[in-house]
Amino acid sequence: MKKFLFKISLYGIGILAVLLFLGSYADGNTDDNYRHFTGPPPDNMILGDSRGVQAVVPDVLDRKFKDRQFINFAFNIGDSPYGKVYLEAIKKKIAPDTKNGIFILTVDPWCLSVDKEWDSENGDPDKNSPLADMHFFNMTPNYEYLIKHYPRSWFNIVKERESVVRSNTFLHKNGWMEVTVDINQDSIRKREIKKVEGYRAMIDKQKISPFRLNALQEIIEYLNQKGKVYIVRIPAFKGMMAIENQYSPEFSTLIRDIARQHNAVFFDFSSKQEDYIYTDGNHMYKESGKVFTAQIADSILSQRREVKIDIP
């Protein structure tokens, strides 16, 4: 019996060693979320959904602000709409001693909506987000995430690692998702048509939600204790903006009022839709994102000079 238990123990240790080795190769190719749960806790953060994770580039902000480092902690409308789950994840992610951070909250009507059939008796609408069951958000490698949210064989982590080939959706260490796709006009147009069809269908199923608006305000109030909050509305191509304006024509006014009530600053870029290139009508092309991020930085710097807030 002792020999049997000893052999089983050796077998278990061997399996554990293999898993630890395979997991150590997890990187920006592993999936679209893994690196959001790694790295040191940040003092300066970008929040929001997939528009934010692709359009706001931390490297650009780092260069503009020089002595700051930004982390993009935006995901997508399925995993990181503004809600209680996202708020608790932010609390776990942020450096606990942050006092003078800059927080860029990207918004659009979709990350502040819920299904029309949902009500509070159905439980938290974000309970299936990977943010909901994670305890460790700054661990490298993050074996908790891989165990809970990587459903494939871990041998794929090694085979598909960055040093072999970079994915078309590559998540950088700073949380920026670099999407590489064909941007000739025919390809973009096909993706636009598909995206517009999807969002037109969402109009009939979704509604702007007090649950999410309240959560957004709670997040702002929490971050106000840690620094300064800047809310940014990211534009999309004109067809998508037309859908958004049909869905929530007073959206910018609503966000502006929330910003004013909570001592945040709102930058509304929704009227500048023609200034950028989009990969699918909804998400900004990576080179446009760099230009857009520089404009956000310049807007923040200008505003801080106007109110005579010195950047340390």
N, C-alpha and C positions, 0 to 999 in steps of 0.2 A: 504493500500500500504506500509506504514512504517513497519507494522508487517511482511508483506511478505519479504521485503528487509532485515529486521532484522533476520528472520529465514534463509534466503538464506546465509546471512553473517556468521551465526553460523555454517551452514552446510559446507560452504567453509573453515572456520577456522578449523573445525573438520577434514576435508579431508587433509588439509595442515599439521595438527598436526600428523596424521597417517603416512603421507609420510615422514615427518621429522624423526619420530621414526623408520620407516622401513629402511630408508636410512642410519641411524646411524650404522646399523649392516653390512654395506658393507665392505668386506675384501678381502683377497687373493683368496677366492672361487668364488667371484661374477662373474668375467670373467677374461680373460687373459690380460686385459689392465688396469683395474680400478686403481690399486695401483700406476701405473705410473703417475697418475694425483693427487696424494696425498703426504702428508709429507712436511717437510721443504725444501726450495730450496737448492740444493747441490753445493758444491765447486769442487767435484771430480766426474767424470761421465764416464760411459761405454755406448757406442753408437753402433748401428748396427742393425742387423736383428735377426731372431730367433736363429741362431747359437750363437750369442753374448749373448742373454738374458738367454740362458740355460748353456753356457760353462764358463761364467765369473762370479765368485761368489764374491760379495762385501765383505762378512764376511772374506774371506781369505785375500783380499787386506787390509782390516782394521787391521788385525793382523800383516801383514807384514810391514805396514807403521806406525802402532801404533797410531799416533796422527791425522790420517785422517779418514774420513768416506766417502765411495763410494756409489753412487747410480747407479743402472743399468737402463738406459733409452733406452734400445734396445727393439724393438717390433718384427716385422716380415717383410718379403719382400713386403707384401701388404701395411702395415701401415707405415713402417719407412725405405723405400729405401732412399738413399742420394738424397735430393732434396730441393727445396725452402721451402716446407711445414715443413720438418724436421728441417731446419735451424731456422725458426721462432719459432718452438716449443722449441728448445734448448734455444733460447734467453729468452723465457718466463719461462722456468724451472730453469735455472741456478741462483744461488745467484748473484745479480747484482754487488756486491762489490768484487767478486772473482778476485784474483790477482796471486795466486801461485798454481792453480789447476793442477791436473793430469787428462788427458783425454785419454781414451783408445777407439780408433775407430776400431771396428772389420769390416773386409771387406771380401767379396767374389764376384765373378763375377755377381751374381744374384741381389745383392742390388745396383749394378751400371748399370743395364740394363733397357731397356724399350721395350714395344711391337714394333715390326718392323713396324706396321701400324700407330704408333703414330707420330705426328709431332707437332710443337709448335702451329699451328693453332687450334689444338684440345683442347687447354687449358692445365692446369697443370695436369699431369698424376696422381698426388697424391691428387686430389681434394676431393676424397671420403674417405680419411683417417680420422679417428677420431681426428687426430692431427690438421686437417685443420680448424675445426670450434670451437675449444676450446679456451677459454680465460683464464681460471683458471687451473693452473698446480700444485699448491701446497696447495690445500684446502682439509681439512679432517673434516667431510665427504665432498666429492665433488658431490654436488647435480646437478651441471651443467652437469657433465659427465653422471650421472644416468638418467637425463631427456633426454639427447640427444642420448645416446648410450647404454642404457640398455633396450632392447625391451620387456622383459618379465614382468610379474607381480612382483611388489616389495615385495610381500609376500614371493617370492622365495628367496630373499636375506636373510631373517631371517631363513627360513627353511633349507637353504643350507650353513649356516654360518660355519666358521672354527671350532667353538667349538662343532658342531654336528658331522661333519666328514670332513677331509681334502681332497680336490680334488686331483686327479691324476696330474693335472696341477695347482700347487699352486703358486701364485705370492706373494713373501715375501714383507715386507714393504720396503726393500732396492731395490726392482725391480728385484731380481733374480727369474726366474721361475724354480721351482723344479718339474721335471717331474718324476713320479714314474710309471714304467711299468715293465713287465716281461722281463728279459734280458737273458733268456736261448737262446741258439744258434738258435733253430728252430724259436722262436718268432722273434728274431732280423732279421733272414734271410728273413722271410715273409715281414717284414716291409721294409727291404732293397730293395727287388724286386719291391715293389709298389713305393717306393721313386725314384728309378732309372728310372722306366717307366715314371714317372711324369716329371723328369728333362730332360730325352731324348726328350720328346715332347716339352719342353721349348726351346731347342736349335733351333728348326725350327721357333719359334715364337718371340724370344727375340734377342736383340743385345746390346752390350756394348754401352753406350750412352754418347756423349759429354755433354748433359744436366746434367747427374748425375755426371760425372767426374768434371765438373765445380762446381757443388753444393758441392761436397766433398771438393774441394779446398777452396771454400768460407767458409765452416764450419771450416776447419783447420785454415784459416786466422782469423776468428772470435775468435776461441779458443786460438790462439796464444797470443791474447791480455789478456787472462785470466789465462795463465799458459803454460804447456808443453803438446804437442800432441804426442801420441804413436799409431801408426797404427799396427794392428795385423791381420794377415791372419790365420783364424782358420781352421784346417784340417778337413776332413771327411774321411770315409772309402775309400779304394782304388778304388772301383767301382765308387764312386761319384767323386773322384779326377780325375779319367780318363775322366769322362764327362766334368769336368771343364777345363781340359787341352786341350781337343778337342775343346771346345767352345771358350776358350780364352787362347791359349798357352803362350802368353807373359804377362799374367795378373800380375804376381809378379814383373816383370821388370817395367811394367807401374806404379804400385803402388810405387815401390822403387824410380822411377824418380819423382813422385809427392811429395813424402816425402822429397826428397833431395831439391826440388825447394822451398818448404815451411817450411824448418827448422823443420821438424817433424822426428821422428824415426820410422823405419819400422822393425817389427819383423815378419819374415816369418816362420811359423810352418808347412807349407803345406807338407813338406817332412817327417814329423814325424807322418804320418797317422796311422802307426802301433802301436803307443805308447798308444793309447786310446781306450776305449770302446764306441760304439755309439748305441743309442737306435733304430735308424732306418737307419743308414748309413750316415745321414746328421747331426744329432744333437748329441752332446756329452752326454754320461751318466753322471749323477750328480756327482758321485764319481770321475770319470775321470776329470770332470770340475774343481773340487777342486784342483787336481794335476796340471792341466793345468794353472789354475789361479795363483797358487804359482810360476809356471815357468815364467809367464808373470811378476809377481812382482819381481822375482829375476833378470830378464832381465832388467827391468827398473832400479832397484837399482844398478845393475852393470854398466849400461850405465851412470847413474848420477854420480857415483864415477869416472868413466873414464874421464868425462868432468868437474869434480870437481864442480858439482852443489850440494850444501848442502841442505838437506831436513830439513826444519824448524821444 
